[in-house]
Amino acid sequence: MVHIEERIRFDETAPVRETIAQEGALRVVLFCLAAGQEISRHTAAATVLMQVVTGEGVLVSGDERHDASTGDLLAVPPLVPHAMKAGSGPFAVLATIVSTAG
C-alpha cells in the first residue's frame, strides 16, 4: 500500500516524477510541480488518467485546456497530446497509464 500524500515532494528547480507502481500494462506516476512548473505536451501510446492530488493548475488534452484542482480527473485517449502546468502554488498529479499494446 502506498499513501500518496506521503510521497509528495516539490523541487523549485524542476518537476519531480516518481513511479509509484508498475505492473504489466499499468504504470502509476506521481508528478509534483512547484508554482509555474510544467510538463510539456507529449503523447503516449496508452490511455492516461490524470488525477489532481493537491493544488490548482491546468491539465491539457489535445486542444482542450482544463482548469483543475484537488480531486479532478481527466482521461486522455492514446496518442492525444497532453500536458500539465502548476498554477501559483504547488500542484501534484497522479497519472495512471494503461497500455493496450500487447
BELKA-V285843 format. One record per pair of residues at least 6 apart in sequence whose ideal C-beta (glycine too) atoms are under 8 Angstrom apart, sorted by sequence separation. I is the first residue (numbers start at 1). GAP is how many residues later the second one is. If there is no record, write none. Layout:
BEGIN
i:I gap:GAP
i:I gap:GAP
END
This chain:
BEGIN
i:10 gap:6
i:21 gap:6
i:22 gap:6
i:33 gap:6
i:59 gap:6
i:60 gap:6
i:66 gap:6
i:68 gap:6
i:76 gap:6
i:85 gap:6
i:9 gap:7
i:21 gap:7
i:52 gap:7
i:58 gap:7
i:59 gap:7
i:84 gap:7
i:19 gap:8
i:20 gap:8
i:31 gap:8
i:58 gap:8
i:66 gap:8
i:19 gap:9
i:20 gap:9
i:50 gap:9
i:58 gap:9
i:59 gap:9
i:84 gap:9
i:19 gap:10
i:20 gap:10
i:58 gap:10
i:7 gap:11
i:18 gap:11
i:56 gap:11
i:57 gap:11
i:17 gap:12
i:18 gap:12
i:56 gap:12
i:7 gap:13
i:17 gap:13
i:56 gap:13
i:59 gap:13
i:61 gap:13
i:16 gap:14
i:17 gap:14
i:18 gap:14
i:55 gap:14
i:56 gap:14
i:61 gap:14
i:62 gap:14
i:16 gap:15
i:17 gap:15
i:55 gap:15
i:59 gap:15
i:61 gap:15
i:4 gap:16
i:15 gap:16
i:16 gap:16
i:52 gap:16
i:54 gap:16
i:15 gap:17
i:16 gap:17
i:52 gap:17
i:53 gap:17
i:2 gap:18
i:15 gap:18
i:50 gap:18
i:52 gap:18
i:62 gap:18
i:2 gap:19
i:15 gap:19
i:41 gap:19
i:52 gap:19
i:61 gap:19
i:62 gap:19
i:51 gap:20
i:52 gap:20
i:61 gap:20
i:62 gap:20
i:11 gap:21
i:25 gap:21
i:51 gap:21
i:52 gap:21
i:60 gap:21
i:61 gap:21
i:8 gap:22
i:10 gap:22
i:12 gap:22
i:15 gap:22
i:51 gap:22
i:60 gap:22
i:78 gap:22
i:7 gap:23
i:9 gap:23
i:10 gap:23
i:11 gap:23
i:14 gap:23
i:15 gap:23
i:30 gap:23
i:50 gap:23
i:51 gap:23
i:59 gap:23
i:60 gap:23
i:8 gap:24
i:10 gap:24
i:15 gap:24
i:33 gap:24
i:49 gap:24
i:50 gap:24
i:59 gap:24
i:60 gap:24
i:49 gap:25
i:59 gap:25
i:60 gap:25
i:4 gap:26
i:49 gap:26
i:50 gap:26
i:58 gap:26
i:48 gap:27
i:49 gap:27
i:57 gap:27
i:58 gap:27
i:47 gap:28
i:48 gap:28
i:57 gap:28
i:47 gap:29
i:57 gap:29
i:58 gap:29
i:47 gap:30
i:56 gap:30
i:57 gap:30
i:47 gap:31
i:55 gap:31
i:56 gap:31
i:44 gap:32
i:46 gap:32
i:50 gap:32
i:55 gap:32
i:56 gap:32
i:45 gap:33
i:56 gap:33
i:44 gap:34
i:45 gap:34
i:48 gap:34
i:50 gap:34
i:55 gap:34
i:57 gap:34
i:59 gap:34
i:44 gap:35
i:55 gap:35
i:56 gap:35
i:43 gap:36
i:54 gap:36
i:55 gap:36
i:57 gap:36
i:43 gap:37
i:54 gap:37
i:55 gap:37
i:43 gap:38
i:44 gap:38
i:54 gap:38
i:42 gap:39
i:43 gap:39
i:52 gap:39
i:53 gap:39
i:41 gap:40
i:42 gap:40
i:52 gap:40
i:53 gap:40
i:41 gap:41
i:42 gap:41
i:52 gap:41
i:53 gap:41
i:41 gap:42
i:51 gap:42
i:40 gap:43
i:50 gap:43
i:51 gap:43
i:39 gap:44
i:50 gap:44
i:51 gap:44
i:8 gap:45
i:38 gap:45
i:39 gap:45
i:50 gap:45
i:51 gap:45
i:8 gap:46
i:38 gap:46
i:39 gap:46
i:49 gap:46
i:38 gap:47
i:48 gap:47
i:49 gap:47
i:5 gap:48
i:37 gap:48
i:38 gap:48
i:48 gap:48
i:4 gap:49
i:5 gap:49
i:36 gap:49
i:37 gap:49
i:48 gap:49
i:49 gap:49
i:36 gap:50
i:47 gap:50
i:48 gap:50
i:33 gap:51
i:35 gap:51
i:46 gap:51
i:47 gap:51
i:33 gap:52
i:34 gap:52
i:35 gap:52
i:36 gap:52
i:46 gap:52
i:31 gap:53
i:33 gap:53
i:35 gap:53
i:44 gap:53
i:46 gap:53
i:47 gap:53
i:35 gap:54
i:37 gap:54
i:45 gap:54
i:46 gap:54
i:35 gap:55
i:46 gap:55
i:34 gap:56
i:35 gap:56
i:45 gap:56
i:33 gap:57
i:32 gap:58
i:33 gap:58
i:32 gap:59
i:33 gap:59
i:32 gap:60
i:33 gap:60
i:31 gap:61
i:30 gap:62
i:31 gap:62
i:30 gap:63
i:31 gap:63
i:30 gap:64
i:31 gap:64
i:29 gap:65
i:30 gap:65
i:28 gap:66
i:29 gap:66
i:28 gap:67
i:28 gap:68
i:29 gap:68
i:27 gap:69
i:28 gap:69
i:26 gap:70
i:27 gap:70
i:26 gap:71
i:26 gap:72
i:27 gap:72
i:25 gap:73
i:26 gap:73
i:20 gap:74
i:25 gap:74
i:25 gap:75
i:25 gap:76
i:10 gap:80
i:8 gap:84
i:4 gap:90
END
